[in-house]
Amino acid sequence: MIDLELTSQQYDEAIATSRDIFVKKTIDYGTAWRVLRPSSLTDQIYIKASRIRSIEEKGSKKIDEPISLEFVGIINYSVMAIVQLENLDDKNLEWPTDKVKENYDRIIANTKELMMNKNHDYGEAWREMRVSSMTDLILMKLLRTKSIESNDGKTLISEGLEANYQDMINYAVFALIKLNENN
């Protein structure tokens, strides 16, 4: 049975944690990330997803940080990448916290709407997936993103960069929901 209301609530809870970390880091560091090109942010997401996959495959880790924080990082770096794509001509590296929050909330609202529409059509198929499959899908989206970036952002038929970042956000949120349900 599809329970879109539950999914919406769980999505909001996962994002609340991610947003809280994002805002606190903005207060601590400012918007130093504004110096990064979208391709650099793609590489940061790749590092996070690679660590998750490595831990999943080895079944152990040496750094005492839960993989849930890596999924949070994927969400937040993806938001940064979308912000950067939207503001390629804005050379102002330091943004006020309120502007950062507004952009974060707008991007997440658009991404959640996309997820809810897809979730309706696909019947919440992600609930039957393994977290490891979500990790693999994020890695696949990253490889697609790198290909599009190598093509100067041009595609013939495929979704563009923003859509791939949105999908990474949504798979990371799904993984956080599943990890939380398993605890």
Contact map, one row per residue, 1 for C-alpha under 8 A:
111000000000000000000000000000000000000000000000000000000000000000000000000000000000000000000000000000000000000000000000000000000000000000000000000000000000000000000000000000000000000
111100000000000000000000000000000000000000000000000000000000000000000000000000000000000000000000000000000000000000000000001100000000000000000000000000000000000000000000000000000000000
111111100000000000000000000000000000000000000000000000000000000000000000000000000000000000000000000000000000000000000000000000000000000000000000000000000000000000000000000000000000000
011111110000000000000000000000000000000000000000000000000000000000000000000000000000000000000000000000000000000000010011000000000000000000000000000000000000000000000000000000000000000
001111111000000000000000000000000000000000000000000000000000000000000000000000000000000000000000000000000000000000000000000000000000000000000000000000000000000000000000000000000000000
001111111100000000000000000000000000000000000000000000000000000000000000000000000000000000000000000000000000000000000000000000000000000000000000000000000000000000000000000000000000000
001111111110000000000000000000000000000000000000000000000000000000000000000000000000000000000000000000000000000000000000000000000000000000000000000000000000000000000000000000000000000
000111111111000000000000000000000000000000000000000000000000000000000000000000000000000000000000000000000000000000010000000000000000000000000000000000000000000000000000000000000000000
000011111111100000000000000000000000000000000000000000000000000000000000000000000000000000000000000000000000000000000000000000000000000000000000000000000000000000000000000000000000000
000001111111110000000000000000000000000000000000000000000000000000000000000000000000000000000000000000000000000000000000000000000000000000000000000000000000000000000000000000001000000
000000111111111000000000000000000000000000000000000000000000000000000000000000000000000000000000000000000000000100000000000000000000000000000000000000000000000000000000000011001000000
000000011111111100000000000000000000000000000000000000000000000000000000000000000000000000000000000000000000000000000000000000000000000000000000000000000000000000000000000000000000000
000000001111111110000000000000000000000000000000000000000000000000000000000000000000000000000000000000000000000000000000000000000000000000000000000000000000000000000000000000000000000
000000000111111111000000000000000000000000000000000000000000000000000000000000000000000000000000000000000000000000000000000000000000000000000000000000000000000000000000000010011000000
000000000011111111100000000000000000000000000000000000000000000000000000000000000000000000000000000000000000000000000000000000000000000000000000000000000000000000000000000010000000000
000000000001111111110000000000000000000000000000000000000000000000000000000000000000000000000000000000000000000000000000000000000000000000000000000000000000000000000000000000000000000
000000000000111111111000000000000000000000000000000000000000000000000001000000000000000000000000000000000000000000000000000000000000000000000000000000000000000000000000000000000000000
000000000000011111111100000000000000000000000000000000000000000000000001101100000000000000000000000000000000000000000000000000000000000000000000000000000000000000000000000000000000000
000000000000001111111110000000000000000000000000000000000000000000000000000100000000000000000000000000010000000000000000000000000000000000000000000000000000000000000000000000000000000
000000000000000111111111000000000000000000000000000000000000000000000000000000000000000000000000000000000000000000000000000000000000000000000000000000000000000000000000000000000000000
000000000000000011111111100000000000000000000000000000000000000000000000000000000000000000000000000000000000000000000000000000000000000000000000000000000000000000000000000000000000000
000000000000000001111111110000000000000000000000000000000000000000000000000100000000000000000000000000000000000000000000000000000000000000000000000000000000000000000000000000000000000
000000000000000000111111111000000000000000000000000000000000000000000000000000000000000000000000100110000000000000000000000000000000000000000000000000000000000000000000000000000000000
000000000000000000011111111100000000000000000000000000000000000000000000000000000000000000000000000000000000000000000000000000000000000000000000000000000000000000000000000000000000000
000000000000000000001111111111000000000000000000000000000000000000000000000000000000000000000000000000000000000000000000000000000000000000000000000000000000000000000000000000000000000
000000000000000000000111111111100000000000000000000000000000000000000000000000000000000000000000100000000000000000000000000000000000000000000000000000000000000000000000000000000000000
000000000000000000000011111111000000000000000000000000000000000000000000000000000000000000000000100000000000000000000000000000000000000000000000000000000000000000000000000000000000000
000000000000000000000001111111000000000000000000000000000000000000000000000000000000000000000000000000000000000000000000000000000000000000000000000000000000000000000000000000000000000
000000000000000000000000111111110000000000000000000000000000000000000000000000000000000000000000000000000000000000000000000000000000000000000000000000000000000000000000000000000000000
000000000000000000000000111111110000000000000000000000000000000000000000000000000000000000000110100000000000000000000000000000000000000000000000000000000000000000000000000000000000000
000000000000000000000000010011111100000000000000000000000000000000000000000000000000000000001110000000000000000000000000000000000000000000000000000000000000000000000000000000000000000
000000000000000000000000000011111110000000000000000000000000000000000000000000000000000000001100000000000000000000000000000000000000000000000000000000000000000000000000000000000000000
000000000000000000000000000000111111000000000000000000000000000000000000000000010000000000001000000000000000000000000000000000000000000000000000000000000000000000000000000000000000000
000000000000000000000000000000111111100000000000000000000000000000000000000000010001000000001100000000000000000000000000000000000000000000000000000000000000000000000000000000000000000
000000000000000000000000000000011111100000000000000000000000000000000000000000000000000000001000000000000000000000000000000000000000000000000000000000000000000000000000000000000000000
000000000000000000000000000000001111111110000000000000000000000000000000000000000000000000000000000000000000000000000000000000000000000000000000000000000000000000000000000000000000000
000000000000000000000000000000000111111110000000000000000000000000000000000000001001000000000000000000000000000000000000000000000000000000000000000000000000000000000000000000000000000
000000000000000000000000000000000001111111000000000000000000000000000000000000001101100000000000000000000000000000000000000000000000000000000000000000000000000000000000000000000000000
000000000000000000000000000000000001111111100000000000000000000000000000000000000000000000000000000000000000000000000000000000000000000000000000010010000000000000000000000000000000000
000000000000000000000000000000000001111111110000000000000000000000000000000000000000000000000000000000000000000000000000000000000000000000000000000000000000000000000000000000000000000
000000000000000000000000000000000001111111111000000000000000000000000000000011011000000000000000000000000000000000000000000000000000000000000000000000000000000000000000000000000000000
000000000000000000000000000000000000011111111100000000000000000000000000000011001000000000000000000000000000000000000000000000000000000000000100110000000000000000000000000000000000000
000000000000000000000000000000000000001111111110000000000000000000000000000000000000000000000000000000000000000000000000000000000000000000000000000000000000000000000000000000000000000
000000000000000000000000000000000000000111111111000000000000000000000000000010000000000000000000000000000000000000000000000000000000000000000000000000000000000000000000000000000000000
000000000000000000000000000000000000000011111111100000000000000000000000110011000000000000000000000000000000000000000000000000000000000000000100000000000000000000000000000000000000000
000000000000000000000000000000000000000001111111110000000000000000000000000000000000000000000000000000000000000000000000000000000000000000100100000000000000000000000000000000000000000
000000000000000000000000000000000000000000111111111000000000000000000000000000000000000000000000000000000000000000000000000000000000000000000000000000000000000000000000000000000000000
000000000000000000000000000000000000000000011111111100000000000000000110110000000000000000000000000000000000000000000000000000000000000000000000000000000000000000000000000000000000000
000000000000000000000000000000000000000000001111111110000000000000000110010000000000000000000000000000000000000000000000000000000000001001100000000000000000000000000000000000000000000
000000000000000000000000000000000000000000000111111111000000000000000000000000000000000000000000000000000000000000000000000000000000000000100000000000000000000000000000000000000000000
000000000000000000000000000000000000000000000011111111100000000000000100000000000000000000000000000000000000000000000000000000000000000000000000000000000000000000000000000000000000000
000000000000000000000000000000000000000000000001111111110000000000100100000000000000000000000000000000000000000000000000000000000000001000000000000000000000000000000000000000000000000
000000000000000000000000000000000000000000000000111111111000000000000000000000000000000000000000000000000000000000000000000000000001001100000000000000000000000000000000000000000000000
000000000000000000000000000000000000000000000000011111111100000000000000000000000000000000000000000000000000000000000000000000000000000000000000000000000000000000000000000000000000000
000000000000000000000000000000000000000000000000001111111111100000000000000000000000000000000000000000000000000000000000000000000000000000000000000000000000000000000000000000000000000
000000000000000000000000000000000000000000000000000111111111000000000000000000000000000000000000000000000000000000000000000000000001000000000000000000000000000000000000000000000000000
000000000000000000000000000000000000000000000000000011111110000000000000000000000000000000000000000000000000000000000000000000000000000000000000000000000000000000000000000000000000000
000000000000000000000000000000000000000000000000000001111111100000000000000000000000000000000000000000000000000000000000000000000000000000000000000000000000000000000000000000000000000
000000000000000000000000000000000000000000000000000000111111100000000000000000000000000000000000000000000000000000000000000000000000000000000000000000000000000000000000000000000000000
000000000000000000000000000000000000000000000000000000110111110000000000000000000000000000000000000000000000000000000000000000000000000000000000000000000000000000000000000000000000000
000000000000000000000000000000000000000000000000000000100111111100000000000000000000000000000000000000000000000000000000000000000000000000000000000000000000000000000000000000000000000
000000000000000000000000000000000000000000000000000000000001111100000000000000000000000000000000000000000000000000000000000000000000000000000000000000000000000000000000000000000000000
000000000000000000000000000000000000000000000000000000000000111110000000000000000000000000000000000000000000000000000000000000000000000000000000000000000000000000000000000000000000000
000000000000000000000000000000000000000000000000000000000000111111000000000000000000000000000000000000000000000000000000000000000000000000000000000000000000000000000000000000000000000
000000000000000000000000000000000000000000000000000000000000001111101000000000000000000000000000000000000000000000000000000000000000000000000000000000000000000000000000000000000000000
000000000000000000000000000000000000000000000000000000000000000111111100000000000000000000000000000000000000000000000000000000000000000000000000000000000000000000000000000000000000000
000000000000000000000000000000000000000000000000000100000000000011111110000000000000000000000000000000000000000000000000000000000000000000000000000000000000000000000000000000000000000
000000000000000000000000000000000000000000000000000000000000000001111111000000000000000000000000000000000000000000000000000000000000000000000000000000000000000000000000000000010010000
000000000000000000000000000000000000000000000000000000000000000011111111100000000000000000000000000000000000000000000000000000000000000000000000000000000000000000000000000000000000000
000000000000000000000000000000000000000000000001101100000000000001111111110000000000000000000000000000000000000000000000000000000000000000000000000000000000000000000000000000000000000
000000000000000000000000000000000000000000000001100000000000000000111111111000000000000000000000000000000000000000000000000000000000000000000000000000000000000000000000000110110000000
000000000000000011000000000000000000000000000000000000000000000000011111111100000000000000000000000000000000000000000000000000000000000000000000000000000000000000000000000110000000000
000000000000000001000000000000000000000000001001000000000000000000001111111110000000000000000000000000000000000000000000000000000000000000000000000000000000000000000000000000000000000
000000000000000000000000000000000000000000001001100000000000000000000111111111000000000000000000000000000000000000000000000000000000000000000000000000000000000000000001100100000000000
000000000000000001000000000000000000000000000000000000000000000000000011111111100000000000000000000000000000000000000000000000000000000000000000000000000000000000000001100110000000000
000000000000000001100100000000000000000000000000000000000000000000000001111111110000000000000000000000000000000000000000000000000000000000000000000000000000000000000000000000000000000
000000000000000000000000000000000000000011011000000000000000000000000000111111111000000000000000000000000000000000000000000000000000000000000000000000000000000000000000000000000000000
000000000000000000000000000000000000000011001000000000000000000000000000011111111100000000000000000000000000000000000000000000000000000000000000000000000000000000001101100000000000000
000000000000000000000000000000000000000000000000000000000000000000000000001111111110000000000000000000010011000000000000000000000000000000000000000000000000000000001000100000000000000
000000000000000000000000000000001100000010000000000000000000000000000000000111111111000000000000000000000000000000000000000000000000000000000000000000000000000000000000000000000000000
000000000000000000000000000000000000110011000000000000000000000000000000000011111111100000000000000000000000000000000000000000000000000000000000000000000000000000001000000000000000000
000000000000000000000000000000000000010000000000000000000000000000000000000001111111110000000000000000000010000000000000000000000000000000000000000000000000000001001000000000000000000
000000000000000000000000000000000000000000000000000000000000000000000000000000111111111000000000000000100000000000000000000000000000000000000000000000000000000000000000000000000000000
000000000000000000000000000000000100110000000000000000000000000000000000000000011111111100000000000000000000000000000000000000000000000000000000000000000000000000000000000000000000000
000000000000000000000000000000000000010000000000000000000000000000000000000000001111111100000000000000000000000000000000000000000000000000000000000000000000000001000000000000000000000
000000000000000000000000000000000000000000000000000000000000000000000000000000000111111100000000000000000000000000000000000000000000000000000000000000000000000000000000000000000000000
000000000000000000000000000000000000000000000000000000000000000000000000000000000011111111000000000000000000000000000000000000000000000000000000000000000000000000000000000000000000000
000000000000000000000000000000000000000000000000000000000000000000000000000000000001111111100000000000000000000000000000000000000000000000000000000000000000000000000000000000000000000
000000000000000000000000000000000000000000000000000000000000000000000000000000000000001111100000000000000000000000000000000000000000000000000000000000000000000000000000000000000000000
000000000000000000000000000000000000000000000000000000000000000000000000000000000000001111111000000000000000000000000000000000000000000000000000000000000000000000000000000000000000000
000000000000000000000000000000000000000000000000000000000000000000000000000000000000000111111000000000000000000000000000000000000000000000000000000000000000000000000000000000000000000
000000000000000000000000000000000000000000000000000000000000000000000000000000000000000001111110000000000000000000000000000000000000000000000000000000000000000000000000000000000000000
000000000000000000000000000000111110000000000000000000000000000000000000000000000000000001111110000000000000000000000000000000000000000000000000000000000000000000000000000000000000000
000000000000000000000000000001110100000000000000000000000000000000000000000000000000000000011111000000000000000000000000000000000000000000000000000000000000000000000000000000000000000
000000000000000000000000000001100000000000000000000000000000000000000000000000000000000000011111101100000000000000000000000000000000000000000000000000000000000000000000000000000000000
000000000000000000000000000000000000000000000000000000000000000000000000000000000000000000000111111100000000000000000000000000000000000000000000000000000000000000000000000000000000000
000000000000000000000010011001000000000000000000000000000000000000000000000000000000000000000011111110000000000000000000000000000000000000000000000000000000000000000000000000000000000
000000000000000000000000000000000000000000000000000000000000000000000000000000000000000000000001111111000000000000000000000000000000000000000000000000000000000000000000000000000000000
000000000000000000000000000000000000000000000000000000000000000000000000000000000000000000000011111111100000000000000000000000000000000000000000000000000000000000000000000000000000000
000000000000000000000010000000000000000000000000000000000000000000000000000000000000000000000011111111110000000000000000000000000000000000000000000000000000000000000000000000000000000
000000000000000000000010000000000000000000000000000000000000000000000000000000000000000000000000111111111000000000000000000000000000000000000000000000000000000000000000000000000000000
000000000000000000000000000000000000000000000000000000000000000000000000000000000000000000000000011111111100000000000000000000000000000000000000000000000000000000000000000000000000000
000000000000000000000000000000000000000000000000000000000000000000000000000000000010000000000000001111111110000000000000000000000000000000000000000000000000000000000000000000000000000
000000000000000000100000000000000000000000000000000000000000000000000000000000100000000000000000000111111111000000000000000000000000000000000000000000000000000000000000000000000000000
000000000000000000000000000000000000000000000000000000000000000000000000000000000000000000000000000011111111100000000000000000000000000000000000000000000000000000000000000000000000000
000000000000000000000000000000000000000000000000000000000000000000000000000000000000000000000000000001111111110000000000000000000000000000000000000000000000000000000000000000000000000
000000000000000000000000000000000000000000000000000000000000000000000000000000100100000000000000000000111111111000000000000000000000000000000000000000000000000000000000000000000000000
000000000000000000000000000000000000000000000000000000000000000000000000000000100000000000000000000000011111111100000000000000000000000000000000000000000000000000000000000000000000000
000000000000000000000000000000000000000000000000000000000000000000000000000000000000000000000000000000001111111110000000000000000000000000000000000000000000000000000000000000000000000
000000000000000000000000000000000000000000000000000000000000000000000000000000000000000000000000000000000111111111000000000000000000000000000000000000000000000000000000000000000000000
000000000000000000000000000000000000000000000000000000000000000000000000000000000000000000000000000000000011111111100000000000000000000000000000000000000000000000000110110000000000000
000000000010000000000000000000000000000000000000000000000000000000000000000000000000000000000000000000000001111111110000000000000000000000000000000000000000000000000000010000000000000
000000000000000000000000000000000000000000000000000000000000000000000000000000000000000000000000000000000000111111111000000000000000000000000000000000000000000000000000000000000000000
000000000000000000000000000000000000000000000000000000000000000000000000000000000000000000000000000000000000011111111100000000000000000000000000000000000000000000000000000000000000000
000000000000000000000000000000000000000000000000000000000000000000000000000000000000000000000000000000000000001111111110000000000000000000000000000000000000000000000000010000000000000
000100010000000000000000000000000000000000000000000000000000000000000000000000000000000000000000000000000000000111111111000000000000000000000000000000000000000000000000000000000000000
000000000000000000000000000000000000000000000000000000000000000000000000000000000000000000000000000000000000000011111111100000000000000000000000000000000000000000000000000000000000000
000000000000000000000000000000000000000000000000000000000000000000000000000000000000000000000000000000000000000001111111110000000000000000000000000000000000000000000000000000000000000
000100000000000000000000000000000000000000000000000000000000000000000000000000000000000000000000000000000000000000111111111110000000000000000000000000000000000000000000000000000000000
000100000000000000000000000000000000000000000000000000000000000000000000000000000000000000000000000000000000000000011111111100000000000000000000000000000000000000000000000000000000000
000000000000000000000000000000000000000000000000000000000000000000000000000000000000000000000000000000000000000000001111111000000000000000000000000000000000000000000000000000000000000
000000000000000000000000000000000000000000000000000000000000000000000000000000000000000000000000000000000000000000000111111110000000000000000000000000000000000000000000000000000000000
010000000000000000000000000000000000000000000000000000000000000000000000000000000000000000000000000000000000000000000011111110000000000000000000000000000000000000000000000000000000000
010000000000000000000000000000000000000000000000000000000000000000000000000000000000000000000000000000000000000000000011011111100000000000000000000000000000000000000000000000000000000
000000000000000000000000000000000000000000000000000000000000000000000000000000000000000000000000000000000000000000000010011111111000000000000000000000000000000000000000000000000000000
000000000000000000000000000000000000000000000000000000000000000000000000000000000000000000000000000000000000000000000000000111111000000000000000000000000000000000000000000001000000000
000000000000000000000000000000000000000000000000000000000000000000000000000000000000000000000000000000000000000000000000000111111000000000000000000000000000000000000000000001000100000
000000000000000000000000000000000000000000000000000000000000000000000000000000000000000000000000000000000000000000000000000011111100000000000000000000000000000000000000000000000000000
000000000000000000000000000000000000000000000000000000000000000000000000000000000000000000000000000000000000000000000000000011111110110000000000000000000000000000000000000000000000000
000000000000000000000000000000000000000000000000000000000000000000000000000000000000000000000000000000000000000000000000000000011111110000000000000000000000000000000000000000000000000
000000000000000000000000000000000000000000000000000000000000000000000000000000000000000000000000000000000000000000000000000000001111111000000000000000000000000000000000000000100110000
000000000000000000000000000000000000000000000000000010010000000000000000000000000000000000000000000000000000000000000000000000000111111100000000000000000000000000000000000000000000000
000000000000000000000000000000000000000000000000000000000000000000000000000000000000000000000000000000000000000000000000000000001111111110000000000000000000000000000000000000000000000
000000000000000000000000000000000000000000000000000000000000000000000000000000000000000000000000000000000000000000000000000000001111111111000000000000000000000000000000001101100000000
000000000000000000000000000000000000000000000000100110000000000000000000000000000000000000000000000000000000000000000000000000000011111111100000000000000000000000000000001100000000000
000000000000000000000000000000000000000000000000000010000000000000000000000000000000000000000000000000000000000000000000000000000001111111110000000000000000000000000000000000000000000
000000000000000000000000000000000000000000000000000000000000000000000000000000000000000000000000000000000000000000000000000000000000111111111000000000000000000000000000001000000000000
000000000000000000000000000000000000000000000000100000000000000000000000000000000000000000000000000000000000000000000000000000000000011111111100000000000000000000000011001100000000000
000000000000000000000000000000000000000000000100110000000000000000000000000000000000000000000000000000000000000000000000000000000000001111111110000000000000000000000000000000000000000
000000000000000000000000000000000000000000000000000000000000000000000000000000000000000000000000000000000000000000000000000000000000000111111111000000000000000000000000000000000000000
000000000000000000000000000000000000000000000000000000000000000000000000000000000000000000000000000000000000000000000000000000000000000011111111100000000000000000011011000000000000000
000000000000000000000000000000000000000001001100000000000000000000000000000000000000000000000000000000000000000000000000000000000000000001111111110000000000000000010000000000000000000
000000000000000000000000000000000000000000000000000000000000000000000000000000000000000000000000000000000000000000000000000000000000000000111111111000000000000000000000000000000000000
000000000000000000000000000000000000000000000000000000000000000000000000000000000000000000000000000000000000000000000000000000000000000000011111111100000000000000010000000000000000000
000000000000000000000000000000000000000001000000000000000000000000000000000000000000000000000000000000000000000000000000000000000000000000001111111110000000000010010000000000000000000
000000000000000000000000000000000000001001000000000000000000000000000000000000000000000000000000000000000000000000000000000000000000000000000111111111000000000000000000000000000000000
000000000000000000000000000000000000000000000000000000000000000000000000000000000000000000000000000000000000000000000000000000000000000000000011111111100000000000000000000000000000000
000000000000000000000000000000000000000000000000000000000000000000000000000000000000000000000000000000000000000000000000000000000000000000000001111111111110000110000000000000000000000
000000000000000000000000000000000000001000000000000000000000000000000000000000000000000000000000000000000000000000000000000000000000000000000000111111111100000010000000000000000000000
000000000000000000000000000000000000000000000000000000000000000000000000000000000000000000000000000000000000000000000000000000000000000000000000011111111000000000000000000000000000000
000000000000000000000000000000000000000000000000000000000000000000000000000000000000000000000000000000000000000000000000000000000000000000000000001111111110000000000000000000000000000
000000000000000000000000000000000000000000000000000000000000000000000000000000000000000000000000000000000000000000000000000000000000000000000000000111111100000000000000000000000000000
000000000000000000000000000000000000000000000000000000000000000000000000000000000000000000000000000000000000000000000000000000000000000000000000000111111110000110000000000000000000000
000000000000000000000000000000000000000000000000000000000000000000000000000000000000000000000000000000000000000000000000000000000000000000000000000110111111000100000000000000000000000
000000000000000000000000000000000000000000000000000000000000000000000000000000000000000000000000000000000000000000000000000000000000000000000000000100101111111100000000000000000000000
000000000000000000000000000000000000000000000000000000000000000000000000000000000000000000000000000000000000000000000000000000000000000000000000000000000111110000000000000000000000000
000000000000000000000000000000000000000000000000000000000000000000000000000000000000000000000000000000000000000000000000000000000000000000000000000000000011111000000000000000000000000
000000000000000000000000000000000000000000000000000000000000000000000000000000000000000000000000000000000000000000000000000000000000000000000000000000000011111100000000000000000000000
000000000000000000000000000000000000000000000000000000000000000000000000000000000000000000000000000000000000000000000000000000000000000000000000000000000010111110110000000000000000000
000000000000000000000000000000000000000000000000000000000000000000000000000000000000000000000000000000000000000000000000000000000000000000000000000100001110011111110000000000000000000
000000000000000000000000000000000000000000000000000000000000000000000000000000000000000000000000000000000000000000000000000000000000000000000000100110001000001111111000000000000000000
000000000000000000000000000000000000000000000000000000000000000000000000000000000100100000000000000000000000000000000000000000000000000000000000000000000000000111111100000000000000000
000000000000000000000000000000000000000000000000000000000000000000000000000000000000000000000000000000000000000000000000000000000000000000000000000000000000001111111110000000000000000
000000000000000000000000000000000000000000000000000000000000000000000000000000000000000000000000000000000000000000000000000000000000000000001101100000000000001111111111000000000000000
000000000000000000000000000000000000000000000000000000000000000000000000000001101100000000000000000000000000000000000000000000000000000000001000000000000000000011111111100000000000000
000000000000000000000000000000000000000000000000000000000000000000000000000001000000000000000000000000000000001000000000000000000000000000000000000000000000000001111111110000000000000
000000000000000000000000000000000000000000000000000000000000000000000000000000000000000000000000000000000000001000000000000000000000000001001000000000000000000000111111111000000000000
000000000000000000000000000000000000000000000000000000000000000000000000011001000000000000000000000000000000000000000000000000000000000001001000000000000000000000011111111100000000000
000000000000000000000000000000000000000000000000000000000000000000000000011001100000000000000000000000000000001000000000000000000000000000000000000000000000000000001111111110000000000
000000000000000000000000000000000000000000000000000000000000000000000000000000000000000000000000000000000000001100100000000000000000000000000000000000000000000000000111111111000000000
000000000000000000000000000000000000000000000000000000000000000000000000000000000000000000000000000000000000000000000000000000000000011011000000000000000000000000000011111111100000000
000000000000000000000000000000000000000000000000000000000000000000000011011000000000000000000000000000000000000000000000000000000000011001000000000000000000000000000001111111110000000
000000000010011000000000000000000000000000000000000000000000000000000011001000000000000000000000000000000000000000000000000000000000000000000000000000000000000000000000111111111000000
000000000010000000000000000000000000000000000000000000000000000000000000000000000000000000000000000000000000000000000000000001100000010000000000000000000000000000000000011111111100000
000000000000000000000000000000000000000000000000000000000000000000000010000000000000000000000000000000000000000000000000000000000010010000000000000000000000000000000000001111111110000
000000000000010000000000000000000000000000000000000000000000000000010010000000000000000000000000000000000000000000000000000000000000000000000000000000000000000000000000000111111111000
000000000110010000000000000000000000000000000000000000000000000000000000000000000000000000000000000000000000000000000000000000000000000000000000000000000000000000000000000011111111100
000000000000000000000000000000000000000000000000000000000000000000000000000000000000000000000000000000000000000000000000000000100010000000000000000000000000000000000000000001111111110
000000000000000000000000000000000000000000000000000000000000000000010000000000000000000000000000000000000000000000000000000000000010000000000000000000000000000000000000000000111111111
000000000000000000000000000000000000000000000000000000000000000000000000000000000000000000000000000000000000000000000000000000000000000000000000000000000000000000000000000000011111111
000000000000000000000000000000000000000000000000000000000000000000000000000000000000000000000000000000000000000000000000000000000000000000000000000000000000000000000000000000001111111
000000000000000000000000000000000000000000000000000000000000000000000000000000000000000000000000000000000000000000000000000000000000000000000000000000000000000000000000000000000111111
000000000000000000000000000000000000000000000000000000000000000000000000000000000000000000000000000000000000000000000000000000000000000000000000000000000000000000000000000000000011111
